[in-house]
């Protein structure tokens, strides 16, 4: 019985979501959407450290976008922007004002 409880508890632990760098510009929006969906699903269980990892991954996602945006279609740009907004909503729902400020600052520095 104890082993069963330990296995169930171990299965509840979730790793922070990670962003997979696009191997081509066509993947940027899809990878951003996938990352943000993971954050939305898992963020209610995030610790402060998990949020820091999420911010780092958001920065990687944003750099990927900035490096590729000139060749993206309008639809891909809109999909990325929507994913970015959904990420901010996840922070609003489950994060903190400090995390939101970090993300806004990092994104602002990248798109200058």
PyMOL commands that set and color helices and strands:
alter all, ss='L'
color gray80, all
select helices_A, chain A and resi 2-12+25-45+48-71+74-94+97-110
alter helices_A, ss='H'
color red, helices_A
deselect
rebuild
show_as cartoon
